[in-house]
């Protein structure tokens, strides 16, 4: 692919030099066709060629089931992405968050949910970290409300995450299935 691009640039240079010779004018022989060619090459190399590149699938980049897809829609609808990222960068700040994200991890993520803010923790490798019941308790209300809820799995004292107790049973199940699929 990159050889093709190099050949194209070479052909363009020859054409431009030929243009100077043929037109006997630098403006019309070199500058105008040169500028047009640069635009075409820039478009090919930044838009067309990268979109043709085949991204290899990774163990994390698996298709979602119907239920997980519904959960993903709820994740989008409820704005979880505004507080949680799903990306581990190869930098010091992200050390300890698990394996670094690769393009193939997001093969079935459209629109992607990489996120930009970490008001809450990164959720890239959340799946399997907690039991479903932990998530149910946490999503219903992350904070312990009654004394008997102190120390209950999924109750995080002082958490600033909103409560999502209004989700229907089906929506809650789907959201948890999606969260467990983030591995
Ligand atoms: C206003 C910001 C905010 C929003 C919106 C939000 N969260 Fe959180 N989330 C947090 C914070 C802060 C924490 C850390 C405290 C805690 O565990 O409750 C957290 C923790 C979590 C955890 C535990 C992560 C771990 O590794 O322990 C999960 C799972 C989670 N959130 C899921 C969600 C889901 C799903 C949604 C959308 C339905 C959501 N959050 C929306 C702020 C937010």
Boltz pocket constraint, residues with backbone or C-beta under 6 A from the ligand:
constraints:
  - pocket:
      binder: B
      contacts: [[A, 74], [A, 75], [A, 78], [A, 79], [A, 80], [A, 81], [A, 82], [A, 83], [A, 84], [A, 119], [A, 120], [A, 121], [A, 122], [A, 126], [A, 129], [A, 142], [A, 156], [A, 159], [A, 160], [A, 161], [A, 162], [A, 164], [A, 175], [A, 179]]
      max_distance: 6.0
